[in-house]
């Protein structure tokens, strides 16, 4: 529970509803794909309002901005990205991100493979 008595999952539900536009739909779709790939994922609400998903360590965040929904993978620089989904934060030594813009189509199989790879990396202690 957070300070206001809501669970992180309830806060994420609220964020999706509050957005009420393509960003909320995109965040909801990302969340659904994460849950499909890993039903035991743990949802957290970090840094004053960032949905974050964990399984044996942090997998990814779901930040929302005016023109993008950013999915930042905590250890993205260590992940293979055969479909080149990563399109943001490419210069960082650890993280990589995917910026989804209005009208973008999510490649569900490729994204789920990236989520699975992040979980597998976490389970190996962060080593490829």
Buried (B, 14 or more C-beta within 10 A) or exposed (E): EEEEEBEBBBBBBEBBEEBEEBBBBBBBBBBEBBBEBBEEBBBBBEEEEBBBBBBBBBBBBBBBEEEBBBBBBBBBBBBEBEEEBBBBBEEEEEBBBBBBEEEBEBEEEBBBBBBBBBBEBBEEEEEE
